[in-house]
Amino acid sequence: MTHLPPPQFIFYGFRMSSIITNNAAIAALQSLRSVNASLSGTQQHVSTGLRIEKASDNAAYWAIATTMRSDSKALSAVQDALGLSGAVLDTTYTAIASSIDLMSEVKAKLVAAYEDGVDKTKINEDLTQLKQQLQSTSDSASFNGQNWLSWNTGADSADKSIPAYFIRNSDGTVRVGTVSYPINTPAPRTSTDVQYFVDNGGSGEYGILSTEAFAVEVGSAKNYVMLKGATAPATAVDIAIDNSTTDDELDDMLATVEGMTKQMTAVASTIGSLSKGVEMSMDFAHDLSDSVDSGVGRLVDADMEDESSKLTAQQTQQQLAIQSLSIANSAPQNLLSLFRN
């Protein structure tokens, strides 16, 4: 009997099939998890509009964006403060313009008093009404409790300060810049030092309409003032006329009123310039805030066109991964069919 040699088994590289460990399903599941993770991130970008939402997304860019957002809020606060200051300045300027018009009426009345035979007591009644209107105008020039024309207490005499800009220094510190409007200079004062119109409770020498400085400047024989308050110096003389008022006295009154009007015009010019500066600062703060927001957006905002393309591709990849997993999971069932025959 002839004996055949034992068979020679040659193993070729292949992966055996198993119903215990489904390697194909494991691979498909890993792929599906990866696709789902990417899809979830893309959906988050689409829903929030942000590419970098938290520090774990990109710590450096997130830190920069967070700091700049804080600066943007500070700029917004500066804009609000400038808006408030602008409202105060607008109110002040409106009152100044009205007061200058009233002073023109006062000068017209004084000029009319030069006419021979005119009843000066009647003119003085008009002057009294104009002075009351000047007082009322100055007292009404108030916005948010601030009145730059009427001095009532020592606290009012402090120079005014307006926030104008916000700065972040290279070392990270921040500060708010201001512009100042001087109300009074230390005594002795001249007519050009005075910024208030009315003194309602001080020493009687601060307001343009109540200071004697203008009469002194023109060399008047009397220290004429337009509004003589209860606390005014004894040397102050109220501008008032009657039928005994001389032309020389009218000359001094008219010159004093002219000096007051000139200073009121100077104050109006200063307020107008300050108001224009505030307006320009507001525009700059607004533009700067927009630039900061735009810069932050470049760092952290999602590119919606790119994210849309990714979303479509990843949804397709997810469907394919699910189908692959379904095919891999059906493999053990196919193996069982080998044992049914």
Contacts in CASP RR format, 6 or more apart in sequence:
PFRMAT RR
TARGET T0000
AUTHOR 0000-0000-0000
METHOD contacts of the structure
MODEL  1
MTHLPPPQFIFYGFRMSSIITNNAAIAALQSLRSVNASLSGTQQHVSTGL
RIEKASDNAAYWAIATTMRSDSKALSAVQDALGLSGAVLDTTYTAIASSI
DLMSEVKAKLVAAYEDGVDKTKINEDLTQLKQQLQSTSDSASFNGQNWLS
WNTGADSADKSIPAYFIRNSDGTVRVGTVSYPINTPAPRTSTDVQYFVDN
GGSGEYGILSTEAFAVEVGSAKNYVMLKGATAPATAVDIAIDNSTTDDEL
DDMLATVEGMTKQMTAVASTIGSLSKGVEMSMDFAHDLSDSVDSGVGRLV
DADMEDESSKLTAQQTQQQLAIQSLSIANSAPQNLLSLFRN
15 23 0 8 1.000
17 331 0 8 1.000
17 335 0 8 1.000
19 332 0 8 1.000
19 335 0 8 1.000
19 336 0 8 1.000
22 328 0 8 1.000
22 329 0 8 1.000
22 331 0 8 1.000
22 332 0 8 1.000
24 327 0 8 1.000
24 328 0 8 1.000
24 331 0 8 1.000
25 325 0 8 1.000
25 328 0 8 1.000
25 329 0 8 1.000
25 331 0 8 1.000
27 328 0 8 1.000
28 321 0 8 1.000
28 324 0 8 1.000
28 325 0 8 1.000
28 327 0 8 1.000
28 328 0 8 1.000
29 325 0 8 1.000
31 321 0 8 1.000
31 324 0 8 1.000
32 318 0 8 1.000
32 321 0 8 1.000
32 322 0 8 1.000
32 324 0 8 1.000
32 325 0 8 1.000
35 314 0 8 1.000
35 317 0 8 1.000
35 318 0 8 1.000
35 321 0 8 1.000
36 318 0 8 1.000
38 310 0 8 1.000
38 314 0 8 1.000
39 311 0 8 1.000
39 314 0 8 1.000
39 315 0 8 1.000
39 317 0 8 1.000
39 318 0 8 1.000
42 307 0 8 1.000
42 310 0 8 1.000
42 311 0 8 1.000
42 314 0 8 1.000
43 311 0 8 1.000
44 53 0 8 1.000
45 51 0 8 1.000
45 302 0 8 1.000
45 307 0 8 1.000
46 302 0 8 1.000
46 304 0 8 1.000
46 307 0 8 1.000
46 308 0 8 1.000
46 311 0 8 1.000
48 302 0 8 1.000
49 301 0 8 1.000
49 302 0 8 1.000
49 304 0 8 1.000
50 300 0 8 1.000
50 301 0 8 1.000
50 302 0 8 1.000
51 57 0 8 1.000
51 300 0 8 1.000
51 301 0 8 1.000
51 302 0 8 1.000
51 303 0 8 1.000
52 58 0 8 1.000
52 61 0 8 1.000
52 62 0 8 1.000
52 65 0 8 1.000
52 299 0 8 1.000
52 300 0 8 1.000
53 300 0 8 1.000
54 62 0 8 1.000
55 62 0 8 1.000
55 63 0 8 1.000
61 299 0 8 1.000
61 300 0 8 1.000
62 300 0 8 1.000
64 299 0 8 1.000
65 296 0 8 1.000
65 297 0 8 1.000
65 299 0 8 1.000
65 300 0 8 1.000
68 292 0 8 1.000
68 295 0 8 1.000
68 296 0 8 1.000
69 296 0 8 1.000
71 166 0 8 1.000
71 168 0 8 1.000
71 174 0 8 1.000
71 292 0 8 1.000
72 289 0 8 1.000
72 292 0 8 1.000
72 293 0 8 1.000
72 296 0 8 1.000
74 166 0 8 1.000
74 174 0 8 1.000
74 176 0 8 1.000
75 166 0 8 1.000
75 285 0 8 1.000
75 288 0 8 1.000
75 289 0 8 1.000
75 292 0 8 1.000
76 289 0 8 1.000
77 166 0 8 1.000
78 163 0 8 1.000
78 164 0 8 1.000
78 165 0 8 1.000
78 166 0 8 1.000
78 176 0 8 1.000
78 285 0 8 1.000
79 282 0 8 1.000
79 285 0 8 1.000
79 286 0 8 1.000
79 289 0 8 1.000
81 162 0 8 1.000
81 163 0 8 1.000
82 162 0 8 1.000
82 163 0 8 1.000
82 164 0 8 1.000
82 278 0 8 1.000
82 281 0 8 1.000
82 282 0 8 1.000
82 285 0 8 1.000
83 278 0 8 1.000
83 282 0 8 1.000
84 144 0 8 1.000
85 162 0 8 1.000
85 163 0 8 1.000
85 278 0 8 1.000
86 275 0 8 1.000
86 278 0 8 1.000
86 279 0 8 1.000
87 143 0 8 1.000
87 144 0 8 1.000
88 143 0 8 1.000
88 144 0 8 1.000
88 146 0 8 1.000
88 148 0 8 1.000
89 271 0 8 1.000
89 272 0 8 1.000
89 274 0 8 1.000
89 275 0 8 1.000
89 278 0 8 1.000
90 275 0 8 1.000
91 141 0 8 1.000
91 142 0 8 1.000
91 143 0 8 1.000
92 141 0 8 1.000
92 148 0 8 1.000
92 149 0 8 1.000
92 271 0 8 1.000
93 268 0 8 1.000
93 271 0 8 1.000
93 272 0 8 1.000
93 275 0 8 1.000
94 141 0 8 1.000
95 137 0 8 1.000
95 138 0 8 1.000
95 140 0 8 1.000
95 141 0 8 1.000
95 149 0 8 1.000
96 141 0 8 1.000
96 149 0 8 1.000
96 197 0 8 1.000
96 264 0 8 1.000
96 267 0 8 1.000
96 268 0 8 1.000
96 271 0 8 1.000
97 268 0 8 1.000
98 137 0 8 1.000
99 134 0 8 1.000
99 137 0 8 1.000
99 138 0 8 1.000
99 149 0 8 1.000
99 197 0 8 1.000
99 264 0 8 1.000
100 261 0 8 1.000
100 264 0 8 1.000
100 265 0 8 1.000
100 268 0 8 1.000
102 130 0 8 1.000
102 133 0 8 1.000
102 134 0 8 1.000
102 137 0 8 1.000
103 134 0 8 1.000
103 257 0 8 1.000
103 260 0 8 1.000
103 261 0 8 1.000
103 264 0 8 1.000
104 261 0 8 1.000
105 130 0 8 1.000
106 127 0 8 1.000
106 130 0 8 1.000
106 131 0 8 1.000
106 226 0 8 1.000
106 239 0 8 1.000
106 257 0 8 1.000
107 254 0 8 1.000
107 257 0 8 1.000
107 258 0 8 1.000
107 261 0 8 1.000
109 123 0 8 1.000
109 126 0 8 1.000
109 127 0 8 1.000
109 130 0 8 1.000
110 127 0 8 1.000
110 241 0 8 1.000
110 250 0 8 1.000
110 253 0 8 1.000
110 254 0 8 1.000
110 257 0 8 1.000
111 254 0 8 1.000
112 118 0 8 1.000
112 123 0 8 1.000
113 120 0 8 1.000
113 123 0 8 1.000
113 241 0 8 1.000
113 245 0 8 1.000
113 250 0 8 1.000
114 247 0 8 1.000
114 250 0 8 1.000
119 243 0 8 1.000
120 241 0 8 1.000
120 242 0 8 1.000
120 243 0 8 1.000
120 245 0 8 1.000
121 241 0 8 1.000
121 242 0 8 1.000
121 243 0 8 1.000
123 241 0 8 1.000
124 240 0 8 1.000
124 241 0 8 1.000
124 242 0 8 1.000
127 239 0 8 1.000
127 240 0 8 1.000
127 241 0 8 1.000
128 240 0 8 1.000
131 226 0 8 1.000
131 227 0 8 1.000
131 239 0 8 1.000
134 197 0 8 1.000
134 198 0 8 1.000
134 209 0 8 1.000
134 226 0 8 1.000
134 227 0 8 1.000
135 198 0 8 1.000
135 227 0 8 1.000
138 147 0 8 1.000
138 149 0 8 1.000
138 150 0 8 1.000
138 197 0 8 1.000
138 198 0 8 1.000
138 209 0 8 1.000
139 147 0 8 1.000
139 150 0 8 1.000
139 198 0 8 1.000
139 200 0 8 1.000
141 147 0 8 1.000
141 148 0 8 1.000
141 149 0 8 1.000
141 150 0 8 1.000
142 150 0 8 1.000
146 160 0 8 1.000
147 156 0 8 1.000
148 160 0 8 1.000
148 181 0 8 1.000
148 183 0 8 1.000
148 195 0 8 1.000
148 196 0 8 1.000
148 271 0 8 1.000
149 196 0 8 1.000
149 197 0 8 1.000
149 198 0 8 1.000
150 156 0 8 1.000
150 196 0 8 1.000
150 197 0 8 1.000
150 198 0 8 1.000
150 200 0 8 1.000
151 157 0 8 1.000
151 183 0 8 1.000
151 196 0 8 1.000
151 198 0 8 1.000
151 199 0 8 1.000
151 200 0 8 1.000
151 201 0 8 1.000
151 202 0 8 1.000
151 206 0 8 1.000
151 207 0 8 1.000
152 200 0 8 1.000
152 201 0 8 1.000
152 202 0 8 1.000
153 201 0 8 1.000
153 202 0 8 1.000
154 202 0 8 1.000
156 183 0 8 1.000
156 196 0 8 1.000
157 183 0 8 1.000
157 184 0 8 1.000
157 206 0 8 1.000
158 183 0 8 1.000
159 180 0 8 1.000
159 181 0 8 1.000
159 182 0 8 1.000
159 183 0 8 1.000
159 184 0 8 1.000
160 180 0 8 1.000
160 181 0 8 1.000
160 183 0 8 1.000
161 178 0 8 1.000
161 179 0 8 1.000
161 180 0 8 1.000
161 181 0 8 1.000
162 178 0 8 1.000
162 179 0 8 1.000
162 180 0 8 1.000
162 181 0 8 1.000
162 274 0 8 1.000
162 278 0 8 1.000
163 176 0 8 1.000
163 177 0 8 1.000
163 178 0 8 1.000
164 177 0 8 1.000
164 178 0 8 1.000
164 179 0 8 1.000
164 277 0 8 1.000
164 278 0 8 1.000
164 281 0 8 1.000
165 176 0 8 1.000
165 177 0 8 1.000
165 281 0 8 1.000
165 284 0 8 1.000
165 285 0 8 1.000
166 174 0 8 1.000
166 175 0 8 1.000
166 176 0 8 1.000
166 177 0 8 1.000
166 285 0 8 1.000
167 174 0 8 1.000
167 175 0 8 1.000
167 176 0 8 1.000
167 177 0 8 1.000
168 174 0 8 1.000
169 175 0 8 1.000
179 274 0 8 1.000
179 277 0 8 1.000
179 278 0 8 1.000
181 195 0 8 1.000
181 270 0 8 1.000
181 271 0 8 1.000
181 274 0 8 1.000
182 195 0 8 1.000
183 195 0 8 1.000
183 196 0 8 1.000
184 193 0 8 1.000
184 194 0 8 1.000
184 195 0 8 1.000
184 196 0 8 1.000
184 206 0 8 1.000
185 193 0 8 1.000
189 205 0 8 1.000
189 211 0 8 1.000
189 213 0 8 1.000
190 213 0 8 1.000
190 217 0 8 1.000
191 208 0 8 1.000
191 211 0 8 1.000
191 213 0 8 1.000
191 214 0 8 1.000
191 217 0 8 1.000
191 259 0 8 1.000
191 260 0 8 1.000
191 263 0 8 1.000
192 263 0 8 1.000
192 266 0 8 1.000
194 206 0 8 1.000
194 207 0 8 1.000
194 208 0 8 1.000
194 211 0 8 1.000
194 213 0 8 1.000
194 263 0 8 1.000
195 208 0 8 1.000
195 267 0 8 1.000
195 270 0 8 1.000
196 206 0 8 1.000
196 207 0 8 1.000
196 208 0 8 1.000
197 207 0 8 1.000
197 208 0 8 1.000
197 209 0 8 1.000
197 264 0 8 1.000
197 267 0 8 1.000
198 207 0 8 1.000
198 209 0 8 1.000
198 210 0 8 1.000
198 227 0 8 1.000
199 205 0 8 1.000
199 206 0 8 1.000
199 207 0 8 1.000
199 210 0 8 1.000
199 211 0 8 1.000
199 227 0 8 1.000
199 229 0 8 1.000
199 231 0 8 1.000
199 232 0 8 1.000
200 229 0 8 1.000
201 229 0 8 1.000
201 230 0 8 1.000
201 231 0 8 1.000
202 231 0 8 1.000
203 231 0 8 1.000
203 233 0 8 1.000
204 210 0 8 1.000
204 211 0 8 1.000
204 229 0 8 1.000
204 231 0 8 1.000
204 232 0 8 1.000
204 233 0 8 1.000
204 236 0 8 1.000
205 211 0 8 1.000
205 212 0 8 1.000
205 232 0 8 1.000
205 233 0 8 1.000
208 214 0 8 1.000
208 260 0 8 1.000
208 263 0 8 1.000
208 264 0 8 1.000
208 267 0 8 1.000
209 225 0 8 1.000
209 226 0 8 1.000
209 227 0 8 1.000
209 260 0 8 1.000
210 225 0 8 1.000
210 226 0 8 1.000
210 227 0 8 1.000
210 228 0 8 1.000
210 229 0 8 1.000
210 232 0 8 1.000
210 236 0 8 1.000
211 225 0 8 1.000
212 223 0 8 1.000
212 224 0 8 1.000
212 225 0 8 1.000
212 233 0 8 1.000
212 235 0 8 1.000
212 236 0 8 1.000
214 224 0 8 1.000
214 256 0 8 1.000
214 259 0 8 1.000
214 260 0 8 1.000
214 263 0 8 1.000
215 222 0 8 1.000
215 223 0 8 1.000
215 224 0 8 1.000
215 225 0 8 1.000
215 237 0 8 1.000
215 252 0 8 1.000
215 256 0 8 1.000
216 223 0 8 1.000
217 259 0 8 1.000
218 252 0 8 1.000
218 255 0 8 1.000
218 256 0 8 1.000
218 259 0 8 1.000
219 252 0 8 1.000
219 255 0 8 1.000
220 252 0 8 1.000
220 253 0 8 1.000
220 255 0 8 1.000
220 256 0 8 1.000
221 248 0 8 1.000
221 249 0 8 1.000
221 252 0 8 1.000
222 237 0 8 1.000
222 249 0 8 1.000
222 252 0 8 1.000
223 233 0 8 1.000
223 235 0 8 1.000
223 236 0 8 1.000
223 237 0 8 1.000
224 236 0 8 1.000
224 237 0 8 1.000
224 238 0 8 1.000
224 239 0 8 1.000
224 252 0 8 1.000
224 253 0 8 1.000
224 256 0 8 1.000
225 232 0 8 1.000
225 236 0 8 1.000
225 237 0 8 1.000
225 238 0 8 1.000
225 239 0 8 1.000
225 256 0 8 1.000
226 238 0 8 1.000
226 239 0 8 1.000
226 256 0 8 1.000
226 257 0 8 1.000
226 260 0 8 1.000
227 238 0 8 1.000
228 236 0 8 1.000
228 237 0 8 1.000
228 238 0 8 1.000
239 253 0 8 1.000
239 256 0 8 1.000
239 257 0 8 1.000
241 249 0 8 1.000
241 250 0 8 1.000
241 253 0 8 1.000
END
